[in-house]
Amino acid sequence: MTETETVTLEPTIETVTLSPETVTVEVTATASEPTPTPTMAASEPESGEAGLETLDVPSANRPLGLDDFFNPRGEWEEGRWNVADRENEQGIAATIRRANDLELRLQNRFSTLSFDAGHANDSESSECTTQIDILVDGELRETHSFEFNVIQPFKDVDISDGNAIKLIVSNTCVGGTSRVVLSRIQVE
């Protein structure tokens, strides 16, 4: 936080001269004592602050998309994929060789997280096992592993009293990569 000084000017009209073609007004101003006013400077955030960026907290009762996640890294993208027996499944996906993660910042406003996970049918390898760990503020709350042609539900995972919800997605593949799709993501 920086301080700026606010100075109030008190104008005083000294002379007013009128003539048929002009009006002349002479004004003098007296400055009052400067008043320090704290302001936030965009280029100087306090330590621990994220500057002027604000986070939108997702809404309950609607599927979450990639924009709801905090700074998604890697190759995550939003779209539609065929997953096991589901066609055009709306969700988010990434081609994962080893591991990648996603994080939600929920400001302790929700108690459960639900979603489905699976491999896109067009994945390079069908010989992958994927594990997803769900951490709530660094504490492991739930983990599941699944193989190709399986849709793994994560139903009502307890995220109560959680701000940072991290999904760690890791793959073990026999040659190649797999596109992991997360769909029907909701918080309540």
N, C-alpha and C positions, 0 to 999 in steps of 0.2 A: 504494500500500500504506500502511496506517495501522498504528500500534502501539497496543495496549491493554495495560494493566498488570494482571497477575494477582497477587492478594494471597492468601497462604495463611494461614488462621487455625488456630492451635494451641489447642484448647480445654483448659481446666484445670478440673476439678471442685473447687470450693471447699468447699461444705457440702452434706450430705445430711441432711434432717430427716424422720423418719418419725413419723407419728401414726396412730391408727386410721382417720382419715378422709382424710388427705392425705399426699402425698409431695412434699417441696419439694427441688429441686436447684438450687443456685446455681452457675452456670458463668461463668467469665471467659475471654476469648479474647485471645491475644496475636498481633498481626500480624507476619508475617515481612517481609523486605525485598521490595518490589514487583519482579516479574520482567517485563520488557517481552516481549510476545508479538506477533509480526507477524501480522496478519490482513488478508484482502482485504475491502474494503468494497464492496458492490454499487454504491453511488452514486459511488465514487471509483476508477475503473479507472486503472491506470498508463497513461501515454501509449503509444500503439501497441497496447494491448490492447483486445479487444472486450468488456470487462467479463466477466461470468460466462457469457456465451453460449458454447456449444460447438457445433462443426460435426460433423454426422454425415457420414462419408465413405461414398459409395455403395458397394454391393457389386458385385463383378464377376459376370458371367454372369447378369444379370437386367436387364430393360428399366428404364431410369430414368424417373422421373416428375417433375412440376413441383416436388415437395417436395425433390428431390435438388439443385436449383439454388440458388445463393446469392442471396438477396433478389431474386427475379424482379420486374422493373419492367414497367410497361405493362399491357397487357390479356392477358397469357399465361394460358391456362386449360388444364385437363386434360379430355380427353373422347374421343369417337369422331367421325370425319369420313369422308366418302367423298372419296378422293383419286385422281384419274385413274381407273384400272380397279379400284382396291381399295375394298371396302365396309367400313364400320365400322372403319376403321383407328384403333387406340388410339394416342394421342400427346398432344402439347401443341401449342397453336396460339395465334396472335395475329393480329388484323386489323391489317395494317401499311400505312400510307400512304407513309411514307418509310423509317424505320429503327427498329430496336429491337434489344436485345441480351439475352443470357442468359449466366450465368457459373457454372461449376462450380469448387469448391475441392476439389482432390483430394489434397493433401498429398504430391505426388510419388510416389503409390502405383501408378500405372497407366501403361501404355506405349502403348495405342491407344484411339481413340474411333471408333465407327461409328454411323451413323444414316441414315435416309432423310428427304428433304425434298420437299415438293410443295405445290401450291395446293389448298385444299378446293374441291370441285366447286360449292359454294354461295357462292363468293367474289363480291363485287359486280362485279368486272371480270375478264374473261378475257384482257385485253390487258396483262398485267404480266410483267415480267422480274424475278426475284428473284436476288440475289447473297448468298451466305453466306460470310463470312470467318471462319476459325478462327485465333484468336491464342492462343499458349501463353506465358504470362508476358510479354505485350506483343509477341511475335514472331509474324509471320504465318507459319503452317505450311501452310495450304491454303485455296483459294478456288474456288467453283464458281458458275455462273449457270444458271438454268433458267427455262423458261416454263410457262404453264398446260398442263395435261394431261401433264406430265412428272413422273416420280418420280426425283429426283436422289439416287443413293447416295453417301454419304461412308463409304468403307470403310477401316478400319485406319489412320486418320489418326494420325501420330506425335505423341504427347503426352508422350513420355518426359521425365523430369526436369521435369515441369510441375506447378505448384500451381494457378494461376489459368488456367482454360481458358475463353476468351470466344468466344461465337458472335455475330457481328454480322450481323443479317439486314436487308438493305435492298431496297426495292422501287422499280422505275421503272414506273409505270402510266400508261396512256392513259385518263385519267378513272376515278375511283373508287379502290377499295382491293382488297386481296387478303388472304384468310386463309391464312397460311403454316402448314403442319402439319409438325412434326418427330416422327418415329415410329421405333420400334425402336432407341432410343438405348441404347448399351451401352459400357462401358469394360472393358478387360482389362489 
